[in-house]
């Protein structure tokens, strides 16, 4: 296809040759460029968000190793820790299964699926000090990126068992997600194996 030249343009089509710009147009663009830049906050942190019972919680993404399908744990004899559900086989490896619902005093049967999405129970494989734990969750939201400056303190109405492990709360759309403090939760995970 050959390029068009001015002589190839039909005569009935107007040519744009420098037209006058009215003052209103100039004022509108001048106002646009005079407006201060909107500063967007840098999302400097991330966490994996999930639901346990009715509570939406999140753990720092560096703790997350893998998301696996939910499997029924096998009971470990002579272990009485309330939160230790047993062991699970994920990809040929055995991991201790720790119920956050029991650890954080959350009603595991509470809560309901969000509308407009399929809900599947999953296992989150998380690591704390070299040991891997399987945490059953009722629903997985995914990775949430947030600005550390936007983390809000937990509300006073939050379950006291959960509140002592929270570093704060972040908003993600219509969800309010409690950020679990890994430094507080990790030792509790390890304690379930003693």
Contact map, one row per residue, 1 for C-alpha under 8 A:
11100000000000000000000000000000000000000000000000000000000000000000000000000000000000000000000000000000000000000000000000000000000000000000000000000000000000000000000000000000000000000000000000
11110000000000000000000000000000000000000000000000000000000000000000000000000000000000000000000000000000000000000000000000000000000000000000000000000000000000000000000000000000000000000000000000
11111000000000000000000000000000000000000000000000000000000000000000000000000000000000000000000000000000000000000000000000000000000000000000000000000000000000000000000000000000000000000000000000
01111111100000000000000000000000000000000000000000000000000000000000000000000000000000000000000000000000000000000000000000000000000000000000000000000000000000000000000000000000000000000000000000
00111111100000000000000000000000000000000000000000000000000000000000000000000000000000000000000000000000000000000000000000000000000000000000000000000000000000000000000000000000000000000000000000
00011111100000000000000000000000000000000000000000000000000000000000000000000000000000000000000000000000000000000000000000000000000000000000000000000000000000000000000000000000000000000000000000
00011111110000000000000000000000000000000000000000000000000000000000000000000000000000000000000000000000000000000000000000000000000000000000000000000000000000000000000000000000000000000000000000
00011111110000000000000000000000000000000000000000000000000000000000000000000000000000000000000000000000000000000000000000000000000000000000000000000000000000000000000000000000000000000000000000
00011111111010000000000000000000000000000000000000000000000000000000000000000000000000000000000000000000000000000000000000000000000000000000000000000000000000000000000000000000000000000000000000
00000011111110000000000000000000000000000000000000000000000000000000000000000000000000000000000000000000000000000000000000000000000000000000000000000000000000000000000000000000000000000000000000
00000000111111000000000000000000000000000000000000000000000000000000000000000000000000000000000000000000000000000000000000000000000000000000000000000000000000000000000000000000000000000000000000
00000000011111000000000000000000000000000000000000000000000000000000000000000000000000000000000000000000000000000000000000000000000000000000000000000000000000000000000000000000000000000000000000
00000000111111100000000000000000000000000000000000000000000000000000000000000000000000000000000000000000000000000000000000000000000000000000000000000000000000000000000000000000000000000000000000
00000000001111110000000000000000000000000000000000000000000000000000000000000000000000000000000000000000000000000000000000000000000000000000000000000000000000000000000000000000000000000000000000
00000000000011111000000000000000000000000000000000000000000000000000000000000000000000000000000000000000000000000000000000000000000000000000000000000000000000000000000000000000000000000000000000
00000000000001111110000000000000000000000000000000000000000000000000000000000000000000000000000000000000000000000000000000000000000000000000000000000000000000000000000000000000000000000000000000
00000000000000111110000000000000000000000000000000000000000000000000000000000000000000000000000000000000000000000000000000000000000000000000000000000000000000000000000000000000000000000000000000
00000000000000011111000000000000000000000000000000000000000000000000000000000000000000000000000000000000000000000000000000000000000000000000000000000000000000000000000000000000000000000000000000
00000000000000011111100000000000000000000000000000000000000000000000000000000000000000000000000000000000000000000000000000000000000000000000000000000000000000000000000000000000000000000000000000
00000000000000000111110000000000000000000000000000000000000000000000000000000000000000000000000000000000000000000000000000000000000000000000000000000000000000000000000000000000000000000000000000
00000000000000000011111011000000000000000000000000000000000000000000000000000000000000000000000000000000000000000000000000000000000000000000000000000000000000000000000000000000000000000000000000
00000000000000000001111111000000000000000000000000000000000000000000000000000000000000000000000000000000000000000000000000000000000000000000000000000000000000000000000000000000000000000000000000
00000000000000000000111111100000000000000000000000000000000000000000000000000000000000000000000000000000000000000000000000000000000000000000000000000000000000000000000000000000000000000000000000
00000000000000000000011111110000000000000000000000000000000000000000000000000000000000000000000000000000000000000000000000000000000000000000000000000000000000000000000000000000000000000000000000
00000000000000000000111111111000000000000000000000000000000000000000000000000000000000000000000000000000000000000000000000000000000000000000000000000000000000000000000000000000000000000000000000
00000000000000000000111111111100000000000000000000000000000000000000000000000000000000000000000000000000000000000000000000000000000000000000000000000000000000000000000000000000000000000000000000
00000000000000000000001111111110000000000000000000000000000000000000000000000000000000000000000000000000000000000000000000000000000000000000000000000000000000000000000000000000000000000000000000
00000000000000000000000111111111000000000000000000000000000000000000000000000000000000000000000000000000000000000000000000000000000000000000000000000000000000000000000000000000000000000000000000
00000000000000000000000011111111100000000000000000000000000000000000000000000000000000000000000000000000000000000000000000000000000000000000000000000000000000000000000000000000000000000000000000
00000000000000000000000001111111110000000000000000000000000000000000000000000000000000000000000000000000000000000000000000000000000000000000000000000000000000000000000000000000000000000000000000
00000000000000000000000000111111111000000000000000000000000000000000000000000000000000000000000000000000000000000000000000000000000000000000000000000000000000000000000000000000000000000000000000
00000000000000000000000000011111111000000000000000000000000000000000000000000000000000000000000000000000000000000000000000000000000000000000000000000000000000000000000000000000000000000000000000
00000000000000000000000000001111111100000000000000000000000000000000000000000000000000000000000000000000000000000000000000000000000000000000000000000000000000000000000000000000000000000000000000
00000000000000000000000000000111111100000000000000000000000000000000000000000000000000000000000000000000000000000000000000000000000000000000000000000000000000000000000000000000000000000000000000
00000000000000000000000000000011111110000000000000000000000000000000000000000000000000000000000000000000000000000000000000000000000000000000000000000000000000000000000000000000000000000000000000
00000000000000000000000000000000111111000000000000000000000000000000000000000000000000000000000000000000000000000000000000000000000000000000000000000000000000000000000000000000000000000000000000
00000000000000000000000000000000001111100000000000000000000000000000000000000000000000000000000000000000000000000000000000000000000000000000000000000000000000000000000000000000000000000000000000
00000000000000000000000000000000000111110000000000000000000000000000000000000000000000000000000000000000000000000000000000000000000000000000000000000000000000000000000000000000000000000000000000
00000000000000000000000000000000000011111000000000000000000000000000000000000000000000000000000000000000000000000000000000000000000000000000000000000000000000000000000000000000000000000000000000
00000000000000000000000000000000000001111100000000000000000000000000000000000000000000000000000000000000000000000000000000000000000000000000000000000000000000000000000000000000000000000000000000
00000000000000000000000000000000000000111110000000000000000000000000000000000000000000000000000000000000000000000000000000000000000000000000000000100000000000000000000000000000000000000000000000
00000000000000000000000000000000000000011111000000000000000000000000000000000000000000000000000000000000000000000000000000000000000000000000000001100000000000000000000000000000000000000000000000
00000000000000000000000000000000000000001111110000000000000000000000000000000000000000000000000000000000000000000000000000000000000000000000000011110000000000000000000000000000000000000000000000
00000000000000000000000000000000000000000111110000000000000000000000000000000000000000000000000000000000000000000000000000000000000000000000000011110000000000000000000000000000000000000000000000
00000000000000000000000000000000000000000011111000000000000000000000000000000000000000000000000000000000000000000000000000000000000000000000000011110000000000000000000000000000000000000000000000
00000000000000000000000000000000000000000011111100000000000110000000000000000000000000000000000000000000000000000000000000000000000000000000001111000000000000000000000000000000000000000000000000
00000000000000000000000000000000000000000000111110000000011110000000000000000000000000000000000000000000000000000000000000000000000000000000001110000000000000000000000000000000001000000000000000
00000000000000000000000000000000000000000000011111000000011110010000000000000000000000000000000000000000000000000000000000000000000000000000111100000000000000000000000000000000000000000000000000
00000000000000000000000000000000000000000000001111100001111000000000000000000000000000000000000000000000000000000000000000000000000000000001111100000000000000000000000000000000100000000000000000
00000000000000000000000000000000000000000000000111110001110000000000000000000000000000000000000000000000000000000000000000000000000000001111110000000000000000000000000000000000000000000000000000
00000000000000000000000000000000000000000000000011111111100000000000000000000000000000000000000000000000000000000000000000000000000000001111100000000000000000000000000000000000000000000000000000
00000000000000000000000000000000000000000000000001111111100000000000000000000000000000000000000000011000010100100000000000000000000000001110000000000000000000000000000000000000000000000000000000
00000000000000000000000000000000000000000000000000111110000000000000000000000000000000000000000000001000011111110000000000000000000000000100000000000000000000000000000000000000000000000000000000
00000000000000000000000000000000000000000000000000111111000000000000000000000000000000000000000000000000001111110000000000000000000000000000000000000000000000000000000000000000000000000000000000
00000000000000000000000000000000000000000000000000111111100000000000000000000000000000000000000000000000010000100000000000000000000000000000000000000000000000000000000000000000110000000000000000
00000000000000000000000000000000000000000000000011110111110000000000000000000000000000000000000000000000000000000000000000000000000000000000000000000000000000000000000000000011110000000000000000
00000000000000000000000000000000000000000000000011110011111000000000000000000000000000000000000000000000000000000000000000000000000000000000000000000000000000000000000000000000111100000000000000
00000000000000000000000000000000000000000000001111000001111100000000000000000000000000000000000000000000000000000000000000000000000000000000000000000000000000000000000000000000111100000000000000
00000000000000000000000000000000000000000000001110000000111110110000000000000000000000000000000000000000000000000000000000000000000000000000000000000000000000000000000000000000001111000000000000
00000000000000000000000000000000000000000000011100000000011111110000000000000000000000000000000000000000000000000000000000000000000000000000000000000000000000000000000000000000001101000000000000
00000000000000000000000000000000000000000000011100000000001111110000000000000000000000000000000000000000000000000000000000000000000000000000001000000000000000000000000000000000000000000000000000
00000000000000000000000000000000000000000000000000000000000111111000000000000000000000000000000000000000000000000000000000000000000000000000000000000000000000000000000000000000000000000000000000
00000000000000000000000000000000000000000000000000000000001111111000000000000000000000000000000000000000000000000000000000000111000000000000000000000000000000000000000000000000000000000000000000
00000000000000000000000000000000000000000000000100000000001111111110000000000000000000000000000000000000000000000000000000011110000000000000000000000000000000000000000000000000000000000000000000
00000000000000000000000000000000000000000000000000000000000001111110000000000000000000000000000000000000000000000000000000011110000000000000000000000000000000000000000000000000000000000000000000
00000000000000000000000000000000000000000000000000000000000000011111000000000000000000000000000000000000000000000000000000011100000000000000000000000000000000000000000000000000000000000000000000
00000000000000000000000000000000000000000000000000000000000000011111100000000000000000000000000000000000000000000000000001111000000000000000000000000000000000000000000000000000000000000000000000
00000000000000000000000000000000000000000000000000000000000000000111110000000000000000000100000000000000000000000000000001111000000000000000000000000000000000000000000000000000000000000000000000
00000000000000000000000000000000000000000000000000000000000000000011111000000000000000000000000000000000000000000000000011100000000000000000000000000000000000000000000000000000000000000000000000
00000000000000000000000000000000000000000000000000000000000000000001111100000000000000000000000000000000000000000000000011100000000000010000000000000000000000000000000000000000000000000000000000
00000000000000000000000000000000000000000000000000000000000000000000111110000000000000011000000000000000000000000000000000100000000000000000000000000000000000000000000000000000000000000000000000
00000000000000000000000000000000000000000000000000000000000000000000011111000000000000010000000000000000000000000000000000000000000000000000000000000000000000000000000000000000000000000000000000
00000000000000000000000000000000000000000000000000000000000000000000001111100000000011110000000010000000000000000000000000000000000000000000000000000000000000000000000000000000000000000000000000
00000000000000000000000000000000000000000000000000000000000000000000000111110000000011110000000000000000000000000000000000000000000000000000000000000000000000000000000000000000000000000000000000
00000000000000000000000000000000000000000000000000000000000000000000000011111000000011100000000000000000000000000000000000000000000000000000000000000000000000000000000000000000000000000000000000
00000000000000000000000000000000000000000000000000000000000000000000000001111110000011100000000000000000000000000000000000000000000000000000000000000000000000000000000000000000000000000000000000
00000000000000000000000000000000000000000000000000000000000000000000000000111110000000000000000000000000000000000000000000000000000000000000000000000000000000000000000000000000000000000000000000
00000000000000000000000000000000000000000000000000000000000000000000000000011111000000000000000000000000000000000000000000000000000000000000000000000000000000000000000000000000000000000000000000
00000000000000000000000000000000000000000000000000000000000000000000000000011111100100000000000000000000000000000000000000000000000000000000000000000000000000000000000000000000000000000000000010
00000000000000000000000000000000000000000000000000000000000000000000000000000111110100000000000000000000000000000000000000000000000000000000000000000000000000000000000000000000000000000000000000
00000000000000000000000000000000000000000000000000000000000000000000000000000011111100000000000000000000000000000000000000000000000000000000000000000000000000000000000000000000000000000000000110
00000000000000000000000000000000000000000000000000000000000000000000000000000001111110000000000000000110000000000000000000000000000000000000000000000000000000000000000000000000000000000000000100
00000000000000000000000000000000000000000000000000000000000000000000000000000000111110000000000001111110000000000000000000000000000000000000000000000000000000000000000000000000000000000000000100
00000000000000000000000000000000000000000000000000000000000000000000000000000011111111000000000111100000000000000000000000000000000000000000000000000000000000000000000000000000000000000000000110
00000000000000000000000000000000000000000000000000000000000000000000000011110000011111100000000111100000000000000000000000000000000000000000000000000000000000000000000000000000000000000000000000
00000000000000000000000000000000000000000000000000000000000000000000000011110000000111110000000111000000000000000000000000000000000000000000000000000000000000000000000000000000000000000000000000
00000000000000000000000000000000000000000000000000000000000000000000000011110000000011111000011110000000000000000000000000000000000000000000000000000000000000000000000000000000000000000000000000
00000000000000000000000000000000000000000000000000000000000000000000001111000000000001111100011110000000000000000000000000000000000001000000000000000000000000000000000000000000000000000000000000
00000000000000000000000000000000000000000000000000000000000000000000001000000000000000111111111000000000000000000000000000000000000000000000000000000000000000000000000000000000000000000000000000
00000000000000000000000000000000000000000000000000000000000000000001000000000000000000011111111000000000000000000000000000000000000000000000000000000000000000000000000000000000000000000000000000
00000000000000000000000000000000000000000000000000000000000000000000000000000000000000001111100000000000000000000000000000000000000000000000000000000000000000000000000000000000000000000000000000
00000000000000000000000000000000000000000000000000000000000000000000000000000000000000001111110000000000000000000000000000000000000000000000000000000000000000000000000000000000000000000000000000
00000000000000000000000000000000000000000000000000000000000000000000000000000000000000001111111000000000000000000000000000000000000000000000000000000000000000000000000000000000000000000000000000
00000000000000000000000000000000000000000000000000000000000000000000000000000000000000111101111100000000000000000000000000000000000000000000000000000000000000000000000000000000000000000000000000
00000000000000000000000000000000000000000000000000000000000000000000000000000000000000111100111110000000000000000000000000000000000111000000000000000000000000000000000000000000000000000000000000
00000000000000000000000000000000000000000000000000000000000000000000000000000000000111110000011111000000000000000000000000000000000111000000000000000000000000000000000000000000000000000000000000
00000000000000000000000000000000000000000000000000000000000000000000000010000000000111110000001111100000000000000000000000000000000011110000000000000000000000000000000000000000000000000000000000
00000000000000000000000000000000000000000000000000000000000000000000000000000000001111000000000111110010000000000000000000000000000011110000000000000000000000000000000000000000000000000000100100
00000000000000000000000000000000000000000000000000000000000000000000000000000000001110000000000011111110000000000000000000000000000000110000000000000000000000000000000000000000000000000000000000
00000000000000000000000000000000000000000000000000010000000000000000000000000000001000000000000001111111110000000000000000000000000000110000000000000000000000000000000000000000000000000000000000
00000000000000000000000000000000000000000000000000011000000000000000000000000000001000000000000000111111111100000000000000000000000000000000000000000000000000000000000000000000000000000000000000
00000000000000000000000000000000000000000000000000000000000000000000000000000000011000000000000000111111110000000000000000000000000000000000000000000000000000000000000000000000000000000000000000
00000000000000000000000000000000000000000000000000000000000000000000000000000000011000000000000001111111110000000000000000000000000000000000000000000000000000000000000000000000000000000001000000
00000000000000000000000000000000000000000000000000000000000000000000000000000000000000000000000000011111110000000000000000000000000000000000000000000000000000001100100000000000000000000000000000
00000000000000000000000000000000000000000000000000000000000000000000000000000000000000000000000000011111111000000000000000000000000000000000000000000000000000101100000000000000000000000000000000
00000000000000000000000000000000000000000000000000011010000000000000000000000000000000000000000000011111111100000000000000000000000000000000000000000000000000101100000000000000000000000000000000
00000000000000000000000000000000000000000000000000001100000000000000000000000000000000000000000000001000111111000000000000000000000000000000000000000000000000000000000000000000000000000000000000
00000000000000000000000000000000000000000000000000011100000000000000000000000000000000000000000000001000011111000000000000000000000000000000000000000000000000000000000000000000000000000000000000
00000000000000000000000000000000000000000000000000001100000000000000000000000000000000000000000000000000001111100000000000000000000000000000000000000000000000000000000000000000000000000000000000
00000000000000000000000000000000000000000000000000001100000000000000000000000000000000000000000000000000001111110000000000000000000000000000000000000000000000000000000000000000000000000000000000
00000000000000000000000000000000000000000000000000011110000000000000000000000000000000000000000000000000000011111000000000000000000000000000000000000000000000000000000000000000000000000000000000
00000000000000000000000000000000000000000000000000001100000000000000000000000000000000000000000000000000000001111100000000000000000000000000000000000000000000000000000000000000000000000000000000
00000000000000000000000000000000000000000000000000000000000000000000000000000000000000000000000000000000000000111110111000000000000000000010000000000000000000000000000000000000000000000000000000
00000000000000000000000000000000000000000000000000000000000000000000000000000000000000000000000000000000000000011111101000000000000000000000000000000000000000000000000000000000000000000000000000
00000000000000000000000000000000000000000000000000000000000000000000000000000000000000000000000000000000000000001111100000000000000000000000000000000000000000000000000000000000000000000000000000
00000000000000000000000000000000000000000000000000000000000000000000000000000000000000000000000000000000000000000111110000000000000000000000000000000000000000000000000000000000000000000000000000
00000000000000000000000000000000000000000000000000000000000000000000000000000000000000000000000000000000000000001111111000000000000000000000000000000000000000000000000000000000000000000000000000
00000000000000000000000000000000000000000000000000000000000000000000000000000000000000000000000000000000000000001001111100000000000000000000000000000000000000000000000000000000000000000000000000
00000000000000000000000000000000000000000000000000000000000000000000000000000000000000000000000000000000000000001100111110000000000000000111000000000000000000000000000000000000000000000000000000
00000000000000000000000000000000000000000000000000000000000000000000000000000000000000000000000000000000000000000000011111000000000000000111000000000000000000000000000000000000000000000000000000
00000000000000000000000000000000000000000000000000000000000000000000110000000000000000000000000000000000000000000000001111100000000000011111000000000000000000000000000000000000000000000000000000
00000000000000000000000000000000000000000000000000000000000000000011110000000000000000000000000000000000000000000000000111110000000000011111000000000000000000000000000000000000000000000000000000
00000000000000000000000000000000000000000000000000000000000000000011111000000000000000000000000000000000000000000000000011111000000001111000000000000000000000000000000000000000000000000000000000
00000000000000000000000000000000000000000000000000000000000000011111000000000000000000000000000000000000000000000000000001111100000011111000000000000000000000000000000000000000000000000000000000
00000000000000000000000000000000000000000000000000000000000000011111000000000000000000000000000000000000000000000000000000111110000111100000000000000000000000000000000000000000000000000000000000
00000000000000000000000000000000000000000000000000000000000000111100000000000000000000000000000000000000000000000000000000011111000111100000000000000000000000000000000000000000000000000000000000
00000000000000000000000000000000000000000000000000000000000000111000000000000000000000000000000000000000000000000000000000001111111110000000000000000000000000000000000000000000000000000000000000
00000000000000000000000000000000000000000000000000000000000000100000000000000000000000000000000000000000000000000000000000000111111110000000000000000000000000000000000000000000000000000100000000
00000000000000000000000000000000000000000000000000000000000000000000000000000000000000000000000000000000000000000000000000000011111000000000000000000000000000000000000000000000000000000100000000
00000000000000000000000000000000000000000000000000000000000000000000000000000000000000000000000000000000000000000000000000000011111100000000000000000000000000000000000000000000000000000000000000
00000000000000000000000000000000000000000000000000000000000000000000000000000000000000000000000000000000000000000000000000000011111110000000000000000000000000000000000000000000000000000000000000
00000000000000000000000000000000000000000000000000000000000000000000000000000000000000000000001100000000000000000000000000001111011111000000000000000000000000000000000000000000000000000000000000
00000000000000000000000000000000000000000000000000000000000000000000000000000000000000000000001111000000000000000000000000011111001111100000000000000000000000000000000000000000000000000000100000
00000000000000000000000000000000000000000000000000000000000000000000000000000000000000010000001111000000000000000000000000111100000111110000000000000000000000000000000000000000000000000000000000
00000000000000000000000000000000000000000000000000000000000000000000000000000000000000000000000011110000000000000000000000111100000011111000000000000000000000000000000000000000000000000000000000
00000000000000000000000000000000000000000000000000000000000000000000010000000000000000000000000011110000000000000000000011110000000001111100000000000000000000000000000000000000000000000000000000
00000000000000000000000000000000000000000000000001110000000000000000000000000000000000000000000000000000000000000000000011110000000000111111000000000000000000000000000000000000000000000000000000
00000000000000000000000000000000000000000000000001111000000000000000000000000000000000000000000000000000000000000000001111000000000000011111000000000000000000000000000000000000000000000000000000
00000000000000000000000000000000000000000000000001110000000000000000000000000000000000000000000000000000000000001000001111000000000000001111100000000000000000000000000000000000000000000000000000
00000000000000000000000000000000000000000000000011100000000000000000000000000000000000000000000000000000000000000000001111000000000000001111110000000000000000000000000000000000000000000000000000
00000000000000000000000000000000000000000000000111100000000000000000000000000000000000000000000000000000000000000000000000000000000000000011111000000000000000000000000000000000000000000000000000
00000000000000000000000000000000000000000000000111000000000000000000000000000000000000000000000000000000000000000000000000000000000000000001111100000000000000000000000000000000000000000000000000
00000000000000000000000000000000000000000000011110000000000010000000000000000000000000000000000000000000000000000000000000000000000000000000111110000000000000000000000000000000000000000000000000
00000000000000000000000000000000000000000000011110000000000000000000000000000000000000000000000000000000000000000000000000000000000000000000011111000000000000000000000000010000000000000000000000
00000000000000000000000000000000000000000011111000000000000000000000000000000000000000000000000000000000000000000000000000000000000000000000001111100000000000000000000000000000000000000000000000
00000000000000000000000000000000000000000111110000000000000000000000000000000000000000000000000000000000000000000000000000000000000000000000000111110100000000000000000001000000000000000000000000
00000000000000000000000000000000000000001111100000000000000000000000000000000000000000000000000000000000000000000000000000000000000000000000000011111110000000000000000000000000000000000000000000
00000000000000000000000000000000000000000011100000000000000000000000000000000000000000000000000000000000000000000000000000000000000000000000000001111110000000000000000000000000000000000000000000
00000000000000000000000000000000000000000000000000000000000000000000000000000000000000000000000000000000000000000000000000000000000000000000000000111110000000000000000000000000000000000000000000
00000000000000000000000000000000000000000000000000000000000000000000000000000000000000000000000000000000000000000000000000000000000000000000000001111111000000000000000001000000000000000000000000
00000000000000000000000000000000000000000000000000000000000000000000000000000000000000000000000000000000000000000000000000000000000000000000000000111111100000000000000111000000000000000000000000
00000000000000000000000000000000000000000000000000000000000000000000000000000000000000000000000000000000000000000000000000000000000000000000000000000111110000000000000111000000000000000000000000
00000000000000000000000000000000000000000000000000000000000000000000000000000000000000000000000000000000000000000000000000000000000000000000000000000011111000000000001110000000000000000000000000
00000000000000000000000000000000000000000000000000000000000000000000000000000000000000000000000000000000000000000000000000000000000000000000000000000001111101000010011110000000010000000000000000
00000000000000000000000000000000000000000000000000000000000000000000000000000000000000000000000000000000000000000000000000000000000000000000000000000000111111000000000000000000000000000000000000
00000000000000000000000000000000000000000000000000000000000000000000000000000000000000000000000000000000000000000000000000000000000000000000000000000000011111000000000000000000000000000000000000
00000000000000000000000000000000000000000000000000000000000000000000000000000000000000000000000000000000000000000000000000000000000000000000000000000000001111100000000000000000000000000000000000
00000000000000000000000000000000000000000000000000000000000000000000000000000000000000000000000000000000000000000000000000000000000000000000000000000000011111110110000000000000000000000000000000
00000000000000000000000000000000000000000000000000000000000000000000000000000000000000000000000000000000110000000000000000000000000000000000000000000000000011111110000000000000000000000000000000
00000000000000000000000000000000000000000000000000000000000000000000000000000000000000000000000000000000000000000000000000000000000000000000000000000000000001111111000000000000000000000000000000
00000000000000000000000000000000000000000000000000000000000000000000000000000000000000000000000000000001110000000000000000000000000000000000000000000000000000111111100000000000000000000000000000
00000000000000000000000000000000000000000000000000000000000000000000000000000000000000000000000000000001110000000000000000000000000000000000000000000000000001111111110000000000000000000000000000
00000000000000000000000000000000000000000000000000000000000000000000000000000000000000000000000000000000000000000000000000000000000000000000000000000000010001111111110000000000000000000000000000
00000000000000000000000000000000000000000000000000000000000000000000000000000000000000000000000000000000000000000000000000000000000000000000000000000000000000011111110000000000000000000000000000
00000000000000000000000000000000000000000000000000000000000000000000000000000000000000000000000000000001000000000000000000000000000000000000000000000000000000001111111000000000000110011000000000
00000000000000000000000000000000000000000000000000000000000000000000000000000000000000000000000000000000000000000000000000000000000000000000000000000000010000000111111110000000011110000000000000
00000000000000000000000000000000000000000000000000000000000000000000000000000000000000000000000000000000000000000000000000000000000000000000000000000000110000000000111110000000011110000000000000
00000000000000000000000000000000000000000000000000000000000000000000000000000000000000000000000000000000000000000000000000000000000000000000000000000011110000000000011111000000011100000000000000
00000000000000000000000000000000000000000000000000000000000000000000000000000000000000000000000000000000000000000000000000000000000000000000000000000011110000000000011111100001111000000000000000
00000000000000000000000000000000000000000000000000000000000000000000000000000000000000000000000000000000000000000000000000000000000000000000000001000111000000000000000111110001111000000000000000
00000000000000000000000000000000000000000000000000000000000000000000000000000000000000000000000000000000000000000000000000000000000000000000000000000000000000000000000011111111100000000000000000
00000000000000000000000000000000000000000000000000000000000000000000000000000000000000000000000000000000000000000000000000000000000000000000000100000000000000000000000001111111100000000000000000
00000000000000000000000000000000000000000000000000000000000000000000000000000000000000000000000000000000000000000000000000000000000000000000000000000000000000000000000000111110000000000000000000
00000000000000000000000000000000000000000000000000000000000000000000000000000000000000000000000000000000000000000000000000000000000000000000000000000000000000000000000000111111000000000000000000
00000000000000000000000000000000000000000000000000000001000000000000000000000000000000000000000000000000000000000000000000000000000000000000000000000000000000000000000000111111100000000000000000
00000000000000000000000000000000000000000000000000000001000000000000000000000000000000000000000000000000000000000000000000000000000000000000000000000000000000000000000011110111110000000000000000
00000000000000000000000000000000000000000000000010000011110000000000000000000000000000000000000000000000000000000000000000000000000000000000000000000000000000000000000011110011111000000000000000
00000000000000000000000000000000000000000000000000000011110000000000000000000000000000000000000000000000000000000000000000000000000000000000000000000000010000000000011111000001111100000000000000
00000000000000000000000000000000000000000000001000000000111100000000000000000000000000000000000000000000000000000000000000000000000000000000000000000000000000000000011111000000111110000000000000
00000000000000000000000000000000000000000000000000000000111100000000000000000000000000000000000000000000000000000000000000000000000000000000000000000000000000000000111100000000011111001000000000
00000000000000000000000000000000000000000000000000000000001000000000000000000000000000000000000000000000000000000000000000000000000000000000000000000000000000000000111000000000001111111000000000
00000000000000000000000000000000000000000000000000000000001100000000000000000000000000000000000000000000000000000000000000000000000000000000000000000000000000000000000000000000000111111100000000
00000000000000000000000000000000000000000000000000000000000000000000000000000000000000000000000000000000000000000000000000000000000000000000000000000000000000000000000000000000000011111110000000
00000000000000000000000000000000000000000000000000000000000000000000000000000000000000000000000000000000000000000000000000000000000000000000000000000000000000000000100000000000000011111111000000
00000000000000000000000000000000000000000000000000000000000000000000000000000000000000000000000000000000000000000000000000000000000000000000000000000000000000000000100000000000000111111111100000
00000000000000000000000000000000000000000000000000000000000000000000000000000000000000000000000000000000000000000000000000000001100000000000000000000000000000000000000000000000000001111111110000
00000000000000000000000000000000000000000000000000000000000000000000000000000000000000000000000000000000000000000000000000000000000000000000000000000000000000000000000000000000000000111111111000
00000000000000000000000000000000000000000000000000000000000000000000000000000000000000000000000000000010000000000000000000000000000000000000000000000000000000000000000000000000000000011111111100
00000000000000000000000000000000000000000000000000000000000000000000000000000000000000000000000001000000000000000000000000000000000010000000000000000000000000000000000000000000000000001111111110
00000000000000000000000000000000000000000000000000000000000000000000000000000000000000000000000000000000000000000000000000000000000000000000000000000000000000000000000000000000000000000111111111
00000000000000000000000000000000000000000000000000000000000000000000000000000000000000000000000000000000000000000000000000000000000000000000000000000000000000000000000000000000000000000011111111
00000000000000000000000000000000000000000000000000000000000000000000000000000000111100000000000001000000000000000000000000000000000000000000000000000000000000000000000000000000000000000001111111
00000000000000000000000000000000000000000000000000000000000000000000000000000010100100000000000000000000000000000000000000000000000000000000000000000000000000000000000000000000000000000000111111
00000000000000000000000000000000000000000000000000000000000000000000000000000000000000000000000000000000000000000000000000000000000000000000000000000000000000000000000000000000000000000000011111
